[in-house]
Each structure stands twice: as structure tokens, then as C-alpha cells.
Amino acid sequence: MRLRNIKNAQDIISKSEYLVSNPKDYQGKYNKLFNNNHNIEIEIGTGKGNFIINKAKQNPNINFIGIEKYASVLVKCIKKLDDLRLDNLKIINIDANEIDEVFAKEVSKIYLNFSDPWPKKKHANRRLTSPLFLDKYAKVFKKDCLIELKTDNKNLFEYSLVNLSQKNYLFDEVKLDLYSDLDKDNIPTEYETKFVNLGMPIYKLVAQCKIAKKK
Ligand SMILES: C[S@@+](CC[C@H](N)C(=O)[O-])C[C@H]1O[C@@H](n2cnc3c(N)ncnc32)[C@H](O)[C@@H]1O
């Protein structure tokens, strides 16, 4: 993704009440941060925030956390939040590589929307559905694992189906053209809107698995 370096991005986002500036301090205790016992759902690669902001607006009884590695992208998301009061939304500025140091057995669902495809084989571990990431996610899920993924990228979609199957996920939903039979509750992301306007098909899957109980 091409990024414009926004001056003072870090300063701007750190002033927002939505940003969790010390996310590792809340590991295993995110319900305390939200002050309730509602489920916690996270989006990795939140970008400019359209998806997670609208999810939070539409589902006041679920806590949402958007994770994004670039402060200069998050500035756009934080600006959209300026005039909103959403007690069930937080934003974290980290690389998802650190996800298992930030959460522990407390996440109910992970959203992966238009994740970077990393087409070169040597970068496969950076794909957010690589076995490496799926093993990290297993540590953050509370009870059962639930992953929802949307992408325009067929190769990433196929790669994700294979890796999720190999980790014993079962598929609740697999769509090869989301917009041919659009869910009424679909919330488009910024990238999704761009790709749909270009007439490209959008792939979607929802996968679940049970966390293996230790003997
Ligand atoms: C292609 S954009 C999609 C943005 C948004 N989800 C959408 O659909 O409009 C991918 C986003 O994921 C972020 N990202 C990629 N890898 C990441 C990682 N390892 N940790 C956190 N964010 C990541 C990028 O910075 C970028 O904002």
C-alpha cells in the first residue's frame, strides 16, 4: 500500500481517547478497559476505519478494537471519530505480529478485511492467514475461534481457505462474489468500495473452530 507520511501522525492519534497507548498492560483484562463483560471483536488492518466504526455504531453490546500498524493511516480513522461518542470502540497502533502479547484468551472474533496479499512466496509469513498468524490468533481467542475475511484477491482467498482447513476450521460461509447476493448487514470497507466500483468480485469467508482443551 502507498502511504503518505503525515506530519505529527503519532501526536495526533495519541491525543485521542479512542487510542489505547499501552495495549500490553491490558492483556487478559480488556473487559476492564471497557468496563463490561461484552464480547470483544477485533479487526486487524483497520486502515481508515469505516468498517470498525460502523460495526461499533450498529452493535452497542459488542466491544470492538481496531488494530493498525501505521499511525499515518490511523489519523484518518481517528478524525472520523472526533465527533462520535462510542464507548464500545478502541484503537490500537501495533503490528499484528505482537497480537499474542496484547490479548490473552479474550477475543471472540477476528475480522480481516482486504489484508495485504504479500504475493511473493518469501513474504508468505506476513500474510494475516499464514499458519504463523493462525497460531497467534489461537492464543487470543476466548473459547471458540471465529474469523471473518473479505478480499478482492483470489490467491489470498485460496491460501486462507487451505490454511484455515489445515488448522481444523470449518466454514460457515464461503462466497466467491459477495455482491451477487449481498448480506443486508454488510458494512463495506474503504478498499471494498473502491474494488466494487471497479466491478471486481469480492470474496468472503466465515470460519470457526473449537479451541483444543488442554488435558
Ligand atoms: C489494503 S489495506 C485495507 C484497509 C481496510 N481494512 C480496508 O479494507 O479498507 C491493509 C491495511 O492493513 C494494515 N496492515 C497490514 N499488515 C498489518 C499488520 N501486520 N498489522 C497491523 N496492520 C497491518 C495496513 O497498514 C493497511 O492499513
The ligand as an SDF file (V2000), in Angstrom:
LIG
                    3D

 27 29  0  0  0  0  0  0  0  0999 V2000
   -5.1100   -2.9470    1.9850 C   0  0  0  0  0  0  0  0  0  0  0  0
   -5.3570   -2.0770    3.4410 S   0  0  0  0  0  0  0  0  0  0  0  0
   -7.0520   -2.3890    3.8760 C   0  0  0  0  0  0  0  0  0  0  0  0
   -7.5890   -1.3920    4.8530 C   0  0  0  0  0  0  0  0  0  0  0  0
   -9.0420   -1.6460    5.3130 C   0  0  0  0  0  0  0  0  0  0  0  0
   -9.1600   -2.8880    6.0310 N   0  0  0  0  0  0  0  0  0  0  0  0
   -9.9770   -1.6330    4.1380 C   0  0  0  0  0  0  0  0  0  0  0  0
  -10.4550   -2.7060    3.7630 O   0  0  0  0  0  0  0  0  0  0  0  0
  -10.2480   -0.5490    3.6140 O   0  0  0  0  0  0  0  0  0  0  0  0
   -4.4990   -3.0840    4.6230 C   0  0  0  0  0  0  0  0  0  0  0  0
   -4.3120   -2.3940    5.9490 C   0  0  0  0  0  0  0  0  0  0  0  0
   -3.7650   -3.3110    6.8800 O   0  0  0  0  0  0  0  0  0  0  0  0
   -2.6840   -2.7130    7.5650 C   0  0  0  0  0  0  0  0  0  0  0  0
   -1.7940   -3.8110    7.9630 N   0  0  0  0  0  0  0  0  0  0  0  0
   -1.1380   -4.6440    7.1230 C   0  0  0  0  0  0  0  0  0  0  0  0
   -0.4040   -5.5310    7.8000 N   0  0  0  0  0  0  0  0  0  0  0  0
   -0.6050   -5.2580    9.1120 C   0  0  0  0  0  0  0  0  0  0  0  0
   -0.1070   -5.8170   10.3110 C   0  0  0  0  0  0  0  0  0  0  0  0
    0.7740   -6.8370   10.2890 N   0  0  0  0  0  0  0  0  0  0  0  0
   -0.5080   -5.2960   11.4770 N   0  0  0  0  0  0  0  0  0  0  0  0
   -1.3840   -4.2560   11.5100 C   0  0  0  0  0  0  0  0  0  0  0  0
   -1.8810   -3.6610   10.3980 N   0  0  0  0  0  0  0  0  0  0  0  0
   -1.5000   -4.1630    9.2140 C   0  0  0  0  0  0  0  0  0  0  0  0
   -2.0830   -1.7760    6.5560 C   0  0  0  0  0  0  0  0  0  0  0  0
   -1.3000   -0.7590    7.1440 O   0  0  0  0  0  0  0  0  0  0  0  0
   -3.3320   -1.2290    5.8770 C   0  0  0  0  0  0  0  0  0  0  0  0
   -3.8730   -0.1140    6.5580 O   0  0  0  0  0  0  0  0  0  0  0  0
  1  2  1  0
  2  3  1  0
  2 10  1  0
  3  4  1  0
  4  5  1  0
  5  6  1  0
  5  7  1  0
  7  8  2  0
  7  9  1  0
 10 11  1  0
 11 12  1  0
 11 26  1  0
 12 13  1  0
 13 14  1  0
 13 24  1  0
 14 15  1  0
 14 23  1  0
 15 16  2  0
 16 17  1  0
 17 18  1  0
 17 23  2  0
 18 19  1  0
 18 20  2  0
 20 21  1  0
 21 22  2  0
 22 23  1  0
 24 25  1  0
 24 26  1  0
 26 27  1  0
M  CHG  2   2   1   9  -1
M  END
$$$$
